[in-house]
Amino acid sequence: MAISYLECSRDGAHRYPAERLATVCLEDGAPLLVRYAPHKIRRETMASRPWTVWRYRELLPIAGDEEPISLGEGATPLIPLSRLAKQMETEHAILVKDEAQNPTGSFKSRGMSVAVTVAKRLGVQAFVAPSAGNAGGALAAYAARAGIPARLYVPKDTPRTLIDEMQGFGAEVVLVDGLIDDAGRMAAEYARETGAFNVATFREPYRVEGKKTMAFELVEQLGAVPGTIVYPTGGGTGIVAMWKAFDELQEAGWIGATRPTLVSVQAEGCAPIVEAFCRGDESATRIEGASTSIWGLRVPSGIGDRLTLRALRESSGYALAVTDDGARAATNELHAYEGIDATVEGGATLAALRQLLSDGAALRGPIILFNTATSLKYGDLHQP
């Protein structure tokens, strides 16, 4: 394990030991990020291993020959859009990174595999987290794999299929009369009272480490850095994680200084990052009365806002909001025209790309759309 220390993400002024059971910076409450000792990594070394998240173990917080808590996460395909790309009349290739093909049906498998692996090594006896659905299902599954109990706080109007998944993996589920940040406050209080380890978004540094493997895979699959990444943004972990990953790949000698343009996509009824980006602010303001049927994007506030906005601006990127109806229609197109099992968050990226192309945005190719989960978890996806 090449991990050197944990660093406060606000200004890097505060550092913590690598093997600390970390939450957030003790000085200012900002998220912590894992930092690694600079070293070169031979691609041949990666190629000799099974293609999972753990293929990249030199850049993950895993000790020596430690066996990870794994269900075979990662290794998701890049699927070209042939018919839809032709309709959009763009010169660039458009591909979907299909995270629906992870073990728990979403990209959350990546982060939870790494978070649970580290937590078990450091002696965690119980987990707690808030969830809008997919994170809870993933934590429940990996906690079960590790033999550690988990409690999840979820908004009471979360789709029943998602709640059933969590309970099916053995987690205790507490229904909350509110949104995901309300659930987050309750989870944090439970952690303080009981000592359970809180794996909420950006409340510990290891989920980021799992999510960044999406960027590692893109570079390996494409043979280069993609031109544009269009990503559905709730808490912002995916964008922050991939931006971090490209720096690490450059240090490891895999890529040069070229970076992709990042595009953050949110729902019109809940777009704190988009609004802050358009105002030029360094942090986002909580959206009061947030309302969207896109469950994964119904995140009115979060502590990763500064990191997300910083990554977007450093990439000369974009942030835009789409309507629920537009995202749903685009999801149905991905199903009917391309056979891709996209959920509505994934559909939102297609709707956003159409908007950007219509507005004449200067995008570089290839363009990667992220489908973050399977539609099978959303029973009413195709209903008007």
C-alpha positions in Angstrom: 0.0 0.0 0.0 1.5 3.3 -1.1 -0.8 5.5 1.0 1.2 8.2 2.8 -1.3 10.2 4.7 -4.8 11.7 4.8 -5.1 15.4 3.8 -7.7 18.1 4.5 -9.3 18.9 1.2 -9.9 22.6 1.9 -6.3 23.8 1.8 -4.1 20.8 2.5 -2.8 22.4 5.7 -3.9 19.5 8.0 -2.7 16.0 7.6 -3.5 12.7 9.5 -1.9 9.3 9.7 -2.7 6.8 6.9 -4.2 4.2 9.3 -6.5 6.6 11.2 -10.1 5.6 11.1 -10.9 8.8 9.4 -14.1 10.9 9.2 -13.5 14.6 8.3 -10.8 17.2 9.1 -10.9 17.8 12.8 -10.0 21.5 12.3 -12.6 22.6 9.8 -14.9 19.7 9.1 -13.8 19.5 5.4 -13.6 16.1 3.6 -10.3 14.2 3.8 -8.5 12.8 0.8 -6.1 9.9 0.6 -2.6 10.8 -0.6 -0.1 8.3 -2.0 3.7 8.3 -2.3 4.7 9.1 -5.9 5.8 6.0 -7.8 5.6 4.6 -11.3 3.2 1.7 -12.1 3.8 -0.6 -15.0 0.7 -1.3 -17.2 2.0 -4.8 -17.5 1.5 -5.3 -13.8 -2.1 -4.3 -14.1 -2.7 -6.5 -17.1 -1.7 -9.6 -15.2 -4.5 -9.2 -12.7 -8.3 -9.9 -12.9 -10.1 -6.8 -14.2 -11.9 -5.5 -11.1 -11.5 -2.4 -9.0 -8.7 -4.1 -7.1 -6.6 -4.4 -10.3 -5.3 -0.9 -9.3 -4.3 -1.9 -5.7 -1.1 0.2 -5.8 -3.3 3.3 -5.8 -5.9 2.0 -3.4 -5.8 2.0 0.5 -5.2 -1.8 0.8 -2.4 -3.3 2.8 0.2 -5.7 1.3 -1.5 -9.0 0.4 -4.7 -8.1 2.2 -7.8 -9.7 0.7 -10.4 -7.0 -0.1 -14.1 -7.2 0.7 -15.1 -7.8 -2.9 -18.0 -9.0 -5.0 -16.2 -8.5 -8.3 -17.0 -4.8 -8.7 -15.7 -2.7 -11.6 -14.7 -3.7 -15.1 -17.8 -2.1 -16.5 -18.1 -1.8 -20.3 -17.9 1.2 -22.6 -20.8 0.9 -25.0 -20.8 3.1 -28.1 -24.0 4.9 -29.0 -24.5 4.2 -32.7 -28.1 5.2 -33.6 -28.4 8.0 -31.1 -25.0 9.5 -31.9 -26.0 9.6 -35.6 -29.2 11.5 -34.7 -27.2 14.1 -32.8 -24.9 14.7 -35.8 -21.7 15.1 -33.8 -18.2 14.4 -35.1 -17.2 12.8 -31.8 -17.7 9.3 -30.6 -20.2 9.0 -27.8 -19.9 6.1 -25.4 -21.8 5.0 -22.2 -19.8 3.8 -19.2 -22.4 1.3 -17.9 -22.1 1.1 -14.2 -25.4 -0.9 -14.0 -23.2 -4.0 -14.5 -21.7 -3.7 -11.0 -22.6 -6.4 -8.4 -25.2 -4.3 -6.7 -26.4 -2.8 -9.9 -24.8 0.6 -9.5 -21.5 2.5 -9.3 -21.9 2.6 -5.5 -20.4 -0.9 -5.4 -16.9 0.5 -6.1 -16.8 3.0 -3.2 -18.4 0.6 -0.7 -16.0 -2.2 -1.5 -13.1 0.0 -0.6 -14.7 1.7 2.4 -15.7 -1.6 3.9 -12.3 -3.1 3.2 -10.5 -0.3 5.1 -13.0 -0.2 7.9 -12.9 -3.9 8.6 -9.1 -3.7 8.7 -9.2 -0.9 11.2 -11.6 -2.7 13.5 -15.0 -1.2 12.7 -17.8 -3.1 14.5 -20.9 -1.5 12.8 -21.7 0.8 9.9 -24.3 3.5 9.5 -25.1 5.7 6.4 -27.9 7.8 4.9 -29.0 6.8 1.4 -31.3 7.7 -1.4 -31.2 4.0 -2.4 -28.2 2.7 -4.3 -25.6 3.6 -1.7 -27.7 1.8 0.9 -28.0 -1.3 -1.2 -24.3 -1.4 -1.8 -23.3 -0.8 1.9 -25.8 -3.5 3.0 -24.3 -6.0 0.5 -20.6 -5.3 1.4 -21.3 -5.1 5.1 -23.0 -8.5 4.8 -19.9 -9.8 2.9 -17.7 -8.5 5.8 -19.9 -9.9 8.5 -20.5 -6.4 10.0 -24.0 -5.0 10.8 -25.3 -1.9 9.1 -28.0 0.6 9.8 -29.4 2.8 7.0 -31.4 6.0 7.1 -33.4 6.6 4.0 -36.2 9.1 3.0 -39.5 7.4 3.5 -40.6 8.0 -0.1 -37.6 6.0 -1.5 -38.8 3.4 -4.0 -39.8 0.2 -2.3 -37.5 -1.9 -4.5 -34.5 -0.1 -3.1 -35.6 -0.5 0.5 -36.3 -4.2 -0.1 -32.8 -4.6 -1.4 -31.2 -3.1 1.7 -33.3 -5.2 4.0 -32.7 -8.3 1.9 -29.0 -7.9 2.5 -29.7 -7.8 6.2 -29.4 -4.1 7.0 -31.6 -2.3 9.5 -33.5 0.4 7.6 -34.9 3.5 9.3 -37.4 5.6 7.2 -36.9 9.4 7.5 -39.6 12.0 7.0 -37.4 14.3 4.9 -34.6 14.4 2.3 -31.2 12.8 2.1 -29.5 15.5 4.1 -32.1 15.0 6.9 -31.2 11.3 6.8 -27.6 12.3 7.0 -28.0 14.3 10.2 -29.8 11.3 11.8 -27.1 8.9 10.7 -24.4 11.2 12.1 -26.2 11.4 15.4 -26.4 7.6 15.5 -22.7 7.3 14.8 -21.9 9.7 17.7 -24.1 7.8 20.1 -23.1 4.3 19.2 -19.6 4.5 17.7 -20.9 3.0 14.4 -18.7 4.1 11.5 -20.4 6.7 9.3 -19.8 6.0 5.6 -22.0 8.9 4.3 -20.8 10.7 1.2 -17.5 12.6 1.9 -17.8 11.8 5.7 -14.9 9.4 5.2 -12.2 9.3 2.5 -12.4 5.8 1.2 -15.5 5.8 -1.0 -13.7 8.4 -3.2 -10.9 5.9 -3.6 -13.3 3.2 -5.0 -15.1 5.7 -7.3 -11.8 7.0 -8.8 -11.3 3.6 -10.5 -13.9 4.6 -13.0 -11.3 7.0 -14.4 -8.6 4.4 -14.3 -10.8 2.1 -16.4 -11.6 4.8 -18.9 -7.9 5.4 -19.6 -7.2 1.7 -19.9 -10.2 1.1 -22.1 -9.6 4.1 -24.4 -5.9 4.1 -24.3 -6.0 7.8 -23.5 -7.8 10.4 -21.4 -11.4 11.0 -22.7 -12.3 14.3 -24.1 -15.5 15.0 -22.2 -17.2 13.2 -19.2 -20.9 13.9 -18.6 -21.8 12.8 -15.1 -25.0 12.9 -13.1 -24.3 14.7 -9.9 -25.9 14.2 -6.5 -23.3 14.3 -3.7 -20.5 14.8 -6.3 -18.2 11.9 -5.3 -17.8 10.6 -8.8 -16.6 13.9 -10.3 -14.2 14.6 -7.4 -12.9 11.0 -7.4 -12.2 10.9 -11.2 -10.5 14.4 -11.1 -8.2 13.1 -8.4 -7.6 9.9 -10.3 -6.2 11.7 -13.4 -3.6 13.5 -11.2 -2.6 10.1 -9.8 -2.3 8.5 -13.2 0.0 11.3 -14.4 2.2 10.8 -11.3 2.2 7.1 -12.1 3.4 7.8 -15.6 0.3 6.6 -17.5 -0.9 9.9 -18.9 0.4 13.4 -19.5 -1.1 16.8 -18.5 -4.2 16.5 -20.7 -7.5 16.4 -18.8 -11.1 15.8 -19.8 -13.8 18.5 -19.8 -16.1 17.6 -16.9 -19.9 18.2 -17.2 -22.1 18.0 -14.0 -25.7 17.2 -14.6 -28.4 17.9 -12.0 -32.2 18.0 -11.9 -34.0 21.4 -12.4 -35.8 20.9 -9.1 -32.6 20.2 -7.1 -29.5 21.8 -8.7 -27.3 23.3 -5.9 -24.0 22.7 -7.9 -25.4 24.1 -11.1 -26.7 27.3 -9.3 -23.4 27.8 -7.5 -21.4 27.2 -10.7 -23.5 29.8 -12.6 -23.1 32.3 -9.8 -19.4 31.8 -9.7 -19.5 30.8 -6.0 -16.9 28.5 -4.4 -19.6 26.7 -2.4 -23.2 25.7 -2.9 -26.3 26.8 -1.0 -28.9 24.3 0.2 -31.9 24.0 -2.1 -35.0 24.6 0.0 -38.0 22.6 -1.1 -35.9 20.4 -3.4 -38.2 18.3 -5.7 -37.3 15.8 -8.3 -38.3 12.2 -9.2 -34.7 11.5 -10.1 -33.8 9.8 -6.8 -30.1 9.8 -7.1 -30.1 13.6 -7.9 -32.3 14.6 -5.0 -29.4 15.9 -2.9 -30.1 19.5 -1.8 -26.8 20.0 0.0 -23.5 18.2 0.8 -20.0 18.9 2.1 -18.4 17.9 -1.2 -19.7 21.0 -3.0 -16.4 22.9 -2.9 -14.4 20.0 -4.3 -17.0 19.4 -7.1 -17.1 23.1 -8.1 -13.3 23.2 -8.1 -13.0 20.2 -10.4 -15.5 21.6 -12.8 -13.7 24.9 -13.1 -10.2 23.4 -13.3 -11.5 21.3 -16.2 -13.1 24.3 -18.0 -16.3 22.3 -17.6 -20.0 22.9 -17.5 -22.9 22.5 -15.1 -26.4 22.3 -16.2 -29.8 21.1 -15.1 -32.4 19.0 -17.0 -36.1 18.4 -16.4 -37.3 15.2 -15.0 -39.4 14.6 -18.1 -36.4 15.2 -20.3 -34.3 12.8 -18.4 -37.0 10.2 -18.4 -37.5 10.5 -22.2 -33.8 10.2 -22.8 -33.7 7.1 -20.6 -36.4 5.5 -22.6 -34.4 6.3 -25.8 -31.3 4.6 -24.4 -33.4 1.5 -23.7 -35.4 1.5 -27.0 -32.7 2.6 -29.5 -29.5 1.2 -27.9 -30.6 -1.6 -25.6 -28.7 0.0 -22.6 -30.2 -0.7 -19.2 -30.0 3.0 -18.1 -31.7 4.4 -15.1 -33.0 7.9 -15.1 -29.8 9.4 -13.8 -28.1 8.0 -16.8 -30.8 9.3 -19.0 -30.1 12.8 -17.6 -26.6 12.7 -19.1 -28.0 12.1 -22.6 -30.5 14.9 -22.2 -27.7 17.2 -21.0 -25.5 16.3 -23.9 -28.2 17.2 -26.4 -28.6 20.5 -24.7 -24.9 21.2 -24.8 -24.6 20.3 -28.4 -27.7 22.5 -29.3 -26.1 25.4 -27.4 -22.8 25.0 -29.4 -20.7 24.0 -26.5 -17.0 23.3 -27.4 -16.8 19.7 -26.4 -13.9 17.3 -27.1 -14.2 13.7 -28.0 -14.6 10.9 -27.2 -17.6 11.9 -25.0 -18.4 9.6 -22.1 -21.9 9.5 -20.6 -22.2 7.7 -17.2 -25.1 5.4 -16.5 -24.8 5.0 -12.8 -27.3 2.2 -12.1 -29.8 -0.3 -13.4 -33.3 0.6 -14.2 -34.6 -2.6 -12.6 -34.4 -0.7 -9.2 -37.0 1.8 -10.5 -40.3 0.0 -11.0 -42.1 3.0 -12.5 -39.4 4.1 -14.9 -41.5 3.9 -18.1 -44.7 5.3 -16.6 -45.7 8.7 -17.8 
